[in-house]
Amino acid sequence: MNQFTATVLIMIIGAVVGVLMEKSAVYLIKQRVKTLTHHQFSGSLAKTMFWAVMNATIWLIFIKINGLESKTLECMMLFSICLILSAVDISIKKIPNELVLMTIFVGGAFIITGQPITSIGMNIFGLLIGFVIFFLPAMIGKGAGWGDVKYAAAVGFCLGAYGIISAIMIMTFFLMIYACYLIIRGKGNLKSKVALGPFMASGFVSVLVLNLINANYHLFELGMLF
């Protein structure tokens, strides 16, 4: 199979999966709310096309960075889960347990098959770090919800101790940018409640991408990302 054929095949599969992702997001939303007057991420051909193009494009980028390797497949699957989770959380401010479990399952499967069993301790430590950092705000009702706690723990398990710290730092940076946007546009302030899932997912995906790039090109020395 030549490169052009492989690229076209990846784009087609990614696009089909993207359409299925939209349907999955709608299903998860409908399971949790009886009525949703405005579906932000579904309900028109343009939105369906967005899902298809977005997923196919990111999949292709992962493959261009790292080739058709097991680590690439892991990143592709985790990105797709992150996209569904973000759409659901933005729509109804809930993170489905199904997506948390899928994150742990995908991450766990590649952890077990891709590294020595003695290294899994760092992933478990990462789970604990993610859980503790988000558990305390959730306990006092400040910002994080219980869905955020579970998702942060799942991300910590996938990334390990150093990776979850990096993801939270990146998440905080994105949150600061969004807070500035709300203040400038007069749509909120620092106390405004926002869905944390998409920001955690963005930090998660950012670390995955940075790790892939650095593994192949060694552009920087940031130990926390590994």
C-alpha positions in Angstrom: 0.0 0.0 0.0 1.5 3.3 -1.1 1.5 6.4 1.1 -1.3 8.1 -0.8 -3.6 5.1 -0.5 -2.8 4.8 3.2 -3.5 8.5 3.8 -6.9 8.3 2.0 -7.8 5.1 3.9 -6.9 6.7 7.3 -8.9 9.8 6.4 -12.0 7.7 5.5 -11.8 5.6 8.6 -11.2 8.6 10.8 -14.2 10.4 9.2 -16.5 7.5 9.7 -15.4 7.2 13.3 -16.0 10.9 13.7 -19.6 10.5 12.6 -20.1 7.7 15.1 -18.5 9.8 17.8 -21.2 12.5 17.2 -23.9 9.9 17.6 -22.3 8.6 20.7 -22.2 12.1 22.2 -25.9 12.6 21.5 -26.7 9.2 23.0 -24.8 10.0 26.2 -26.5 13.3 26.5 -29.9 11.9 26.0 -29.3 9.3 28.7 -28.7 12.1 31.2 -31.2 14.8 30.3 -34.7 14.6 29.2 -34.6 17.7 27.0 -31.8 19.7 25.5 -33.3 22.6 23.6 -30.1 23.4 21.6 -27.5 20.7 20.7 -24.3 22.7 20.3 -22.5 19.9 18.5 -25.1 18.0 16.5 -28.3 18.5 14.6 -27.0 19.6 11.2 -24.9 18.3 8.3 -22.3 21.0 8.9 -21.8 19.8 12.5 -21.6 16.2 11.4 -19.0 17.2 8.8 -17.1 19.0 11.6 -16.9 15.8 13.6 -15.7 13.8 10.6 -13.1 16.3 9.4 -11.8 17.0 12.9 -11.3 13.4 13.9 -9.8 12.4 10.5 -7.4 15.3 10.5 -6.1 14.7 14.0 -5.7 11.0 13.3 -3.7 11.8 10.3 -1.5 14.3 12.2 -0.8 11.6 14.8 0.3 9.1 12.1 2.4 11.7 10.3 4.2 12.4 13.6 4.8 8.8 14.7 3.8 6.4 11.9 1.5 3.4 12.3 2.7 2.4 15.7 0.9 1.1 18.8 1.5 4.4 20.6 -0.1 6.3 17.7 -3.2 4.1 17.9 -3.4 4.8 21.6 -3.2 8.5 21.0 -5.8 8.4 18.3 -8.3 6.4 20.5 -7.7 8.7 23.5 -8.2 11.8 21.4 -11.5 10.6 20.1 -12.7 9.8 23.6 -11.6 13.3 24.7 -13.6 14.9 21.9 -16.8 13.1 22.9 -16.2 13.8 26.5 -15.7 17.5 25.8 -18.9 17.8 23.8 -21.0 16.1 26.5 -19.5 18.1 29.3 -19.9 21.4 27.5 -23.5 20.5 26.7 -24.7 19.3 30.1 -21.9 19.8 32.6 -21.5 16.1 33.2 -18.7 13.6 32.4 -20.1 10.2 31.7 -18.6 7.3 33.6 -18.5 5.3 30.4 -15.9 7.7 29.0 -13.9 7.6 32.1 -13.8 3.8 32.1 -12.9 3.8 28.3 -10.0 6.2 29.1 -8.7 3.8 31.8 -9.3 0.8 29.6 -7.5 2.2 26.6 -4.6 3.6 28.6 -4.3 0.5 30.7 -4.2 -1.8 27.7 -1.3 0.0 26.1 0.4 0.5 29.5 0.4 -3.3 30.1 1.5 -4.3 26.6 3.9 -1.4 26.0 6.1 -1.1 29.1 7.7 -3.3 31.9 5.3 -4.3 34.6 7.6 -2.6 37.2 6.9 0.8 35.5 3.1 0.7 36.2 3.7 2.0 39.7 4.2 5.5 38.2 0.8 5.3 36.4 -0.9 4.3 39.6 0.9 7.2 41.3 -0.4 9.5 38.5 -3.9 8.3 39.2 -3.6 9.2 42.8 -2.2 12.6 42.0 -5.0 13.4 39.6 -7.6 12.2 42.1 -6.2 14.1 45.1 -5.7 17.4 43.2 -9.4 17.4 42.0 -10.9 15.7 45.1 -10.2 18.6 47.5 -12.0 21.3 45.4 -14.9 18.8 44.8 -15.2 18.2 48.5 -15.8 21.9 49.2 -17.8 22.5 46.1 -15.3 24.9 44.5 -15.0 24.4 40.8 -14.5 20.7 40.3 -17.3 18.1 40.3 -17.1 14.4 41.0 -17.0 13.6 37.2 -13.9 15.9 37.0 -12.3 14.0 39.9 -12.8 10.6 38.2 -11.6 11.9 34.8 -8.5 13.5 36.3 -7.6 10.2 38.0 -8.1 8.4 34.6 -5.9 10.9 32.9 -3.3 10.5 35.6 -3.3 6.7 35.2 -2.7 7.1 31.4 0.1 9.7 31.7 1.8 8.7 34.9 2.9 11.0 37.7 4.9 13.5 35.7 2.5 13.6 32.8 -0.5 14.4 34.9 1.3 17.3 36.5 2.2 18.6 33.0 -1.4 18.1 31.8 -2.8 20.1 34.8 -0.3 22.9 34.1 -1.4 23.1 30.5 -5.0 22.9 31.6 -4.5 25.8 33.9 -2.9 27.9 31.1 -6.0 27.2 28.9 -8.3 28.1 31.7 -6.5 31.4 32.3 -6.9 32.3 28.6 -10.6 31.4 28.7 -11.1 33.5 31.9 -9.5 36.5 30.2 -11.8 36.0 27.3 -14.8 35.9 29.5 -13.7 39.1 31.4 -12.8 41.0 28.2 -16.1 40.1 26.5 -18.1 40.8 29.7 -19.5 37.3 29.8 -18.2 36.3 33.2 -15.5 36.6 35.8 -13.0 34.5 37.7 -15.9 33.0 39.7 -17.8 31.9 36.7 -18.5 28.1 36.5 -17.1 26.3 33.5 -17.0 22.7 32.3 -13.5 21.5 33.3 -13.6 18.3 31.2 -12.6 20.0 27.9 -9.7 21.8 29.6 -8.5 18.6 31.2 -8.9 16.8 27.9 -6.9 19.6 26.1 -4.1 19.2 28.6 -4.2 15.4 28.2 -4.0 15.6 24.4 -1.3 18.2 24.5 0.9 16.0 26.6 0.3 13.0 24.3 1.2 15.1 21.2 4.3 16.6 22.9 5.5 13.2 24.0 5.1 11.8 20.4 7.0 14.8 18.9 9.8 14.6 21.4 10.1 10.9 21.1 10.7 11.2 17.4 12.6 14.6 17.1 14.0 15.2 20.6 13.2 18.9 20.3 13.2 19.7 24.1 14.2 18.3 27.4 11.1 18.5 29.6 11.3 15.5 32.0 7.8 16.2 33.4 6.2 15.2 30.1 7.4 11.6 30.5 
